[in-house]
Amino acid sequence: MLQKMDIIVKSLLYKWLNQRSQRRSFNWVEFNSKLKRTYLLLKPFIEKENEQMVIQV
């Protein structure tokens, strides 16, 4: 679930960064390399569980 959220966030960021002009600003390869160098998005993680996250059997 967290991995899916990570993909959605990156695809939305890619979409919005490419809407800055009439031509495309990035392709996926350039976007991923720039993401690693400049934007430094952390991978999503769960810091601690709470009662809502525990599945009751």
N, C-alpha and C positions, 0 to 999 in steps of 0.2 A: 504494500500500500504506500509506503514512504517512497519507494523507488518510482512508482507511478506519479506521485506528486512532484518528485524531482524532475521527471521528464516533462510534465505539464508546465512547470515553472520555466524550464529552459526553452521550451517551444514558444511560450508566450513572450519571453524576452527576445528571442530570435525574431519573432513576428514584429514586435514593436520597434526594434532597432532597425529593421529593414524598411520601415515605413517613413524613414526620415527624408527620403527624396524619391524622385521618379524611378531611379535605377536602384537595383539591389545593392545594399551596403556590404553584405556578407553572404558567403555560401556557408554550408554547414562546417566544412573543414576550417575555414578562417574563423568562424564563430567559436568553435570549440577551442581553438588555440588561443584566441583572445580571451575567452572565458577563463582559461587556466592562468593566463598571464596577468590580466587586468582586473576582472570582476571578482574573482576568488569566491564563488558561491560554495558554501559548505554543503556537504551532503546532509540531508535531513536525518535526524536521529531522535530517539526518545530518551530523554534524560532520566526520568523516573516514571514508574507506573503509578496510576491512581486507581481508585475503586471502579471508575467507569471503564477502564481498559481491561479489567479482569473478566474473563468469560466464566460464567457460573454454569456448572454442569448439573 
